[in-house]
Amino acid sequence: MRASSKPFFVDIADSKTNENEQCHNDKTTKTVLVAGATGYIGRAVVSECVQQGYNTVALVRNATYITSTADGRERYADSFQGAQLVETDVEDAAALTSLIAQVADESGKPVESIISCLASPTGTRREAYAIDYQATLNCLQAGRDERVQAKHFVLLSAFCCHNPLLQLQQAKLKFESEMAAQSDMTWTSVRPTAFFKSVSGQLEAIRGGAPYVLFGDGAVTQCNPIAESELAEYMVNTITDPSKHGKILNIGGPDEPLTNQMLGNMMYQSLGMEPKFVYAPTSLFDPIINTLQWIADKTGEEKWQDAAETVSGALECEKCWLCSRTLYLTYLSPYSSFLLLYSGTHWEILCR
Ligand SMILES: NC(=O)c1ccc[n+]([C@@H]2O[C@H](COP(=O)([O-])OP(=O)(O)OC[C@H]3O[C@@H](n4cnc5c(N)ncnc54)[C@H](OP(=O)(O)O)[C@@H]3O)[C@@H](O)[C@H]2O)c1
């Protein structure tokens, strides 16, 4: 990765921006920066910020890929329409701060908010602390810098952090506590339950004839998945809603939790196929985790620690779904229900 000392602006704006400018005059004078803009939720957040009329800046690590390759354009052009792309290295605190100060200065639009949708790809200890903690902290510190003086910070966290057994969850909590300890910026931590992309993971497998794998009896795990557009809307709305400042907010939807078996049935129904379930006991995970942890402890090698962490992560995901049945707070909308309850076309949308 490289840090650019100068902002690398690529304006993919079109007439949509001008329409928005007329509708949202107050927000067009304010800048919102989105870190982790290329992610599944980050893209939806960028799109939402543009839609709400903010001067939206998407922080990315490879702008050339996004704007100058067919693959990049296909993946990102829609989401980034109306936003400015700025290439930066979020792991380089000094360069990031200078860059954000420069962006705010050159646009003449003060930074209203920084939204972090950064997430480590693997969740291993090293990556979790580098991205979910340190790089996210770099974004917060940049916002607090006297040249930037951003007002509000929004964190994409995770519902599972209420039960922090994994390095990833601990890294997120460590950041949350530092965010809460400062008073230069107001903040909101948004902790969603499952994303659609996570619950639709088995779709391609069952389409190809493989059975749908259930843990336990298929009813022990339940979740309230949320559509990325609705999560993005909720996150962006916290900027202007003081009642959500200084809070950690759990969020999911639709209201009634779905068991894993229900999700499987919905997928089979949408594909017009007969359900074919395989039941796997959750206790299967324990010997695997224990063996990997034993090897990690014996060898002291990080790769084995990472392997144990990865399998634990899968198990904790299952448990988190179970917890979300009772603890989770709803954010309902017809769109979530619609996407979940309707036909195969919609499942395909979710899988992208
Ligand atoms: N999956 C779920 O069901 C679920 C549920 C609740 C909460 N969550 C939480 O949501 C987050 C995942 O969100 P997501 O699915 O939107 O993530 P994602 O698609 O993996 O996006 C991660 C973003 O972080 C960026 N990033 C990662 N490493 C980076 C680095 N070294 N430098 C710069 N940028 C870097 C990625 O940039 P590149 O595109 O350049 O790689 C990308 O923009 C996690 O924190 C997870 O705990 C997930």
The ligand as an SDF file (V2000), in Angstrom:
LIG
                    3D

 48 52  0  0  0  0  0  0  0  0999 V2000
  -20.6470  -10.4750    8.3190 N   0  0  0  0  0  0  0  0  0  0  0  0
  -21.5750  -10.2500    9.2230 C   0  0  0  0  0  0  0  0  0  0  0  0
  -22.6430  -10.8760    9.2260 O   0  0  0  0  0  0  0  0  0  0  0  0
  -21.3460   -9.2130   10.2780 C   0  0  0  0  0  0  0  0  0  0  0  0
  -22.3170   -9.0070   11.2300 C   0  0  0  0  0  0  0  0  0  0  0  0
  -22.1260   -8.0040   12.1770 C   0  0  0  0  0  0  0  0  0  0  0  0
  -20.9610   -7.2380   12.1570 C   0  0  0  0  0  0  0  0  0  0  0  0
  -20.0130   -7.4910   11.2250 N   0  0  0  0  0  0  0  0  0  0  0  0
  -18.7980   -6.6580   11.2420 C   0  0  0  0  0  0  0  0  0  0  0  0
  -18.7630   -5.9010   10.0530 O   0  0  0  0  0  0  0  0  0  0  0  0
  -17.4210   -5.7790    9.6350 C   0  0  0  0  0  0  0  0  0  0  0  0
  -17.2690   -6.3330    8.2300 C   0  0  0  0  0  0  0  0  0  0  0  0
  -17.9160   -5.4510    7.3540 O   0  0  0  0  0  0  0  0  0  0  0  0
  -17.8730   -5.7330    5.7950 P   0  0  0  0  0  0  0  0  0  0  0  0
  -18.4690   -7.0430    5.5230 O   0  0  0  0  0  0  0  0  0  0  0  0
  -18.3900   -4.5220    5.1210 O   0  0  0  0  0  0  0  0  0  0  0  0
  -16.2790   -5.8530    5.5660 O   0  0  0  0  0  0  0  0  0  0  0  0
  -15.5000   -6.0100    4.1930 P   0  0  0  0  0  0  0  0  0  0  0  0
  -16.4220   -6.1170    3.0440 O   0  0  0  0  0  0  0  0  0  0  0  0
  -14.4830   -7.0800    4.3980 O   0  0  0  0  0  0  0  0  0  0  0  0
  -14.7390   -4.5990    4.0660 O   0  0  0  0  0  0  0  0  0  0  0  0
  -13.6300   -4.3000    4.8310 C   0  0  0  0  0  0  0  0  0  0  0  0
  -13.0970   -2.9450    4.4390 C   0  0  0  0  0  0  0  0  0  0  0  0
  -11.8930   -2.7010    5.1870 O   0  0  0  0  0  0  0  0  0  0  0  0
  -10.8450   -2.3760    4.2590 C   0  0  0  0  0  0  0  0  0  0  0  0
   -9.5450   -2.8180    4.7270 N   0  0  0  0  0  0  0  0  0  0  0  0
   -9.2230   -4.0150    5.2520 C   0  0  0  0  0  0  0  0  0  0  0  0
   -7.9040   -4.0450    5.5150 N   0  0  0  0  0  0  0  0  0  0  0  0
   -7.4040   -2.8360    5.1510 C   0  0  0  0  0  0  0  0  0  0  0  0
   -6.1120   -2.2420    5.1690 C   0  0  0  0  0  0  0  0  0  0  0  0
   -5.0280   -2.8970    5.6270 N   0  0  0  0  0  0  0  0  0  0  0  0
   -5.9720   -0.9830    4.7000 N   0  0  0  0  0  0  0  0  0  0  0  0
   -7.0350   -0.3130    4.2240 C   0  0  0  0  0  0  0  0  0  0  0  0
   -8.2890   -0.8110    4.1730 N   0  0  0  0  0  0  0  0  0  0  0  0
   -8.4460   -2.0570    4.6300 C   0  0  0  0  0  0  0  0  0  0  0  0
  -11.2030   -3.0990    2.9810 C   0  0  0  0  0  0  0  0  0  0  0  0
  -10.4990   -2.5030    1.9130 O   0  0  0  0  0  0  0  0  0  0  0  0
  -10.1850   -3.3390    0.5560 P   0  0  0  0  0  0  0  0  0  0  0  0
  -11.4940   -3.4300   -0.1890 O   0  0  0  0  0  0  0  0  0  0  0  0
   -9.1860   -2.4910   -0.1390 O   0  0  0  0  0  0  0  0  0  0  0  0
   -9.6800   -4.6800    0.9800 O   0  0  0  0  0  0  0  0  0  0  0  0
  -12.7060   -2.8640    2.9530 C   0  0  0  0  0  0  0  0  0  0  0  0
  -12.9790   -1.5780    2.4770 O   0  0  0  0  0  0  0  0  0  0  0  0
  -16.5660   -6.5360   10.6180 C   0  0  0  0  0  0  0  0  0  0  0  0
  -16.0650   -5.6220   11.5620 O   0  0  0  0  0  0  0  0  0  0  0  0
  -17.5370   -7.4880   11.2550 C   0  0  0  0  0  0  0  0  0  0  0  0
  -17.1570   -7.8310   12.5710 O   0  0  0  0  0  0  0  0  0  0  0  0
  -20.1700   -8.4470   10.2840 C   0  0  0  0  0  0  0  0  0  0  0  0
  1  2  1  0
  2  3  2  0
  2  4  1  0
  4  5  1  0
  4 48  2  0
  5  6  2  0
  6  7  1  0
  7  8  2  0
  8  9  1  0
  8 48  1  0
  9 10  1  0
  9 46  1  0
 10 11  1  0
 11 12  1  0
 11 44  1  0
 12 13  1  0
 13 14  1  0
 14 15  2  0
 14 16  1  0
 14 17  1  0
 17 18  1  0
 18 19  2  0
 18 20  1  0
 18 21  1  0
 21 22  1  0
 22 23  1  0
 23 24  1  0
 23 42  1  0
 24 25  1  0
 25 26  1  0
 25 36  1  0
 26 27  1  0
 26 35  1  0
 27 28  2  0
 28 29  1  0
 29 30  1  0
 29 35  2  0
 30 31  1  0
 30 32  2  0
 32 33  1  0
 33 34  2  0
 34 35  1  0
 36 37  1  0
 36 42  1  0
 37 38  1  0
 38 39  2  0
 38 40  1  0
 38 41  1  0
 42 43  1  0
 44 45  1  0
 44 46  1  0
 46 47  1  0
M  CHG  2   8   1  16  -1
M  END
$$$$
